Amino acid sequence: MLTISQLAAYAGATVRAVRHYHKIGLLPEPERDHSGYRTYDAAAVVRLIRIRTLADAGVPLARVQELLDAGPEEFADGVGEIDRNLRAQIRRLQDTRKRLAQLATGDHLALPESVVGYLDRLRGLGAEERYIEMERDAWIMVAAQVPHLIDAVIAKKHEQLDHPDMVKLYSFLNGPLDCPADDPRVVEIADILERAQIRAVQAGEVGPDGFDDQFADLLDATLVQSSPWAKRVVAILEERGWRGWTRLEQVPADRLNTQSRSTDKH
């Protein structure tokens, strides 16, 4: 008969592990002999070896009892199920590692891949990194609001970037974040945005964008507060009958006249 230390040694386990298996019911705990010691037989060694083999193979302890008591067919089915679960877990861990590696670049934090590619394209057009960061933060909010639409929105933005006007626009954004409101490029930026919106209206591409007016106002306010030129661009567009930036809309003539009269009074 064997002591607990001898049992552990024969099975390649530790005394602590044997006691844990007793506690969770995997290994029956024998009665104590007349001297007060637990004694184990060969069957206990075999069972402990089987427990350790299954555990070392990655079988959760909660499933070990089930497999120990299973017949050949049930054992094979159980092992197959555990293997499938392990493969799924491996895929999840691999995906997690990929996401962690992407986060190291900065832009990937809270952004889908399509937006990251779009920002990289803006860099290629000459947009300054400060502007890229501003767009990135805006896209983070947009992607969170309309995750089901973001890829389609970005695809449309890529189409817009194919136009010479937009290439010129982003070439302007290689330094004007700090430029004064009377910089001549500010008027050109307003011209480009107005032409782009007119093209979109004529092509029937203007429609619901998936988020509410308050969110659009938040994005606009963020841009306007970023630079004197941005505020001036919005003012120029308003003078021409347009409202907003994120959702540039043409103000009806009657409302525009009302706004003008209200402004004159002040």
Summary of the structure (lengths in Angstrom):
residues: 266
radius of gyration: 34.0
end to end distance: 103.2
largest distance: 107.3
contacts: 686
relative contact order: 0.06
helix: 68%
strand: 3%
